[in-house]
Amino acid sequence: MELLGMDFSCVVGSLSNGKFPEKDCLLPLISKLLGYSIIAASTTVKVPQILKILRHKSVRGLSVVAFELEVVGYTIALAYCLHKGLPFSAYGELAFLLIQAIILLAIIYYYSQPMGTTTWIKALLYCAVAPTILGGQIDPLLFEALYASQHAIFLFAKIPQIWKNFKNKSTGELSFLTSLMNFGGSTARVFTSIQEKAPTSVILGSAKAILTNGTILSQIIIYQKPHDKKEKKTD
């Protein structure tokens, strides 16, 4: 009794015999279900942030560098998981997050007019290099080094935004709902990565994401202005 790589037979068998499933039977199933839940949630995780920018026609308080680095980080992480042949339930959200991150960055560029030559060069460079990385068409050792660097990339993607929030004592147009889903997803992903026997570097990356996403979420709660709290439910 298997569906999407999830084996329900041992759980159903135990319950039909009036017994609670054993840990070795239950945990892998929970991991798979949680993994697919994360993937499902990831299809809309950045939508609240996108809608908030479009509604206010403003990117006030947002660090452009942070969102640029996020796109680079997602690209490397997705390419690595594809290259390693991990099950889709262990990394699927990266594909949806990358697509949304690119759309979000394009919107941020649009509302950060005028766009300079440097911005166009960065965009064209990404379009030229990304397919090669996602296709795994680079030296294996270079791939490992590149993946090792993505941890630093994700960290430095969050630091500019965290610092900007702290300096301004405001989180500007950051979406509470998007930040909450980022935090929840990274927390759940630690458990699923362990269960899926993902590389240690993948697990550490998720653990780091808990810290950075949790910091930004805390800043949104602390710096939220009274009139913004009324809008928080619609973010």
N, C-alpha and C positions, 0 to 999 in steps of 0.2 A: 504494500500500500504506500506508493511513493508519488509525490507531487512536487515539481520544481526542486528536485534534489532533497526534499524533506521526507524522511521515513516515519510514517505514523504507525506502522505495524506494531512496534514494541509497546507504544503508549496505549493503543487500542486494545492490544492483547492483555496488558496488565489491568486496565480498567474493566475489561469484560470479565476478568477473574476476580474482581473485587479488590484488587491490589493497587497501591499507588506506584506509579512508574519509578524505576531505579534512576539514580542520578545520571549514570552513564547513558541512559536512554533518553531522559528528559532534557538535559542541558543542551545537547546538540540540536534538538528540535527547537528549543526556545531560541537558541542562537540564530538558526535559520529564519524563524519567524520574525525575530527582532531585526535581522539583517534586511529582510525584504520590507519591513515596516519603515526602516530608515530610508531605503531607496524610494519607497512610495512618497514619504514625506519630503524627500529632497527635490522632488519634481516641482515643488512650489515654495521652497524655503526662502528664496530671494525675491519672490513676487511681492511680498509686502514692502520691501525696501524699494523695489522698482516703482511700485504704485505711489509710494509716499513722495518720491522725487518728482514723478510726473504730475501728481496732484498739486504740489507746492511750487513746481517749476524752479526748484532750487537744490543745490548740492551743498548748502551751508553746513559747515562743520565736518565735511567728509574729506578724508585724505586721499587724493588721487593716486599717490604712490602706493598706498596700502591696497587699493583695489587692483592696480596693475600687477603688483607682486602676487596677489591672490590668484589671478588668472595664470601666471607662470607656474605657481605652485601646484594648482589643480592639474595643469597639463602634464607636468613631470610625474605627479603621483598616479594619475590615470595610466600613463604610458608604462610605468613600472609594474603596476598590477596586471596589466594586459600582458606584458613581457614575461612575468612570473607565472602566468596561467592560473591565477587565483580564481576561486569560484565567484560568479557574478554577485552573489549575496554578500561577499566580503568587501566589495569596492564599488558596486553599481552606482551609488549616489554620486561618485566623482564625475561621471559622465554628465549627469543632469546639472550638477553644481557648476561644472565648467561652462556649459552652454549658457546658464543664467548669469554667470560671472562676466562672460563676454558681452552679453546684452546690457548688463548693468554698467559695465565700464564704458560702452558706447554711449549710453544715456548720460553718464557723468561727463564724458568728453563734450557732448552736445551742449550741456548746460554750463560748461566751463569755457564757453567761447570768449575770445577767439582761439581757435586751435592753432598752435604754433607748428613750425616745421619739425621740431623734435618729436611732437606727438605723432605726426604722420609717419615719421621714420620708425618709431617704436612699433606702431601698428603694422606696418609693412614687413618689418623684420620678424615679428611674431608669426604673421601669415606665411612667411617663407620657411621658418624653422620648425614650427609646430608639427606639420605633417610628418617630417622626418623623425621627430622624437616619438610621436604617437605610433608610428609604424615600426619603431624599434630598430631603425636602420642606422644604428651607431654602435661603436665598439662596446662590448659587454662591460669592460672595466670603466669606460667613460660613463656608461649607463648607471653603474653602481655609484660612481662619484656624483653624478648628476642627482640621483635620488637622495644621496646623503645630504646634498646641498639644499634640497627642497624643505628640509626641516628648518634650516636657517631662513629660507625664503618665506615660509609661512610665519615664522616668528617675527621677522622684520616687516612682514605685511601688516601685522597687528600693532607693533610698537608705535609707528607714526600716528595711527588712529587713537591709540590709548593715550599717547602724549598730548595730542591735539585736544582730546576731551578734557584731560587734566588741566591743561593750560587755559582753556576757554571756560572751564567749569560748566561745560555744556556739551551735549552730544549731537546738537544740530539736527540734521535730517536722518540720523540713524534710526532704524526701525526696531522697536522693542521685540516684536514678534519674530522677526528674522534672527535677531541675536539669541532669543530664547530657544528657537529651533536649532540654531548652530550649537549651542551649549548642550542641549539634550541629545542631539545626534552624536556629538563627539563622545559624550559619556557612554552612550549605548554601544558605540563602535569599539570601545576598549574591550568590552565583554565579548562581542562577536569576533573580534580579531584573535583573541586568546583561544576561543573555541574552534575557530577555523584554522588554528595553527599558522597564522600569518607570521612573517618575519618580525623579529623584535623591533626593527626600525619602524615598522608600520604601527605597532602597538604604542611605541614611544611617541610617535607623531600624533596619535589620537589623544594620548595623555597630555601632551603639550597643548593641544587644541582645547582641552577642558580648561586649562589654566588661562589661556588668552581670551577665549570666548567668555569664560566666567568673569574675567576682569571687565570686559566691555559691557556685559550685561549688568554688572554691579554699578558701573558708571552711569548707565542709562537710568537705573532706578534712583541713584543718589542725586544726579543732576537734573532729573526730570522737573520741568517747570510746571506749576499748577495748571496752566491752560493747555499744556501738552498732555497731561494725564487724561484729559477728557477724550483726546484723540487716540490714545494708546491702543484701545480696543479695536480700532479700525486700521491700525498700521499693518 
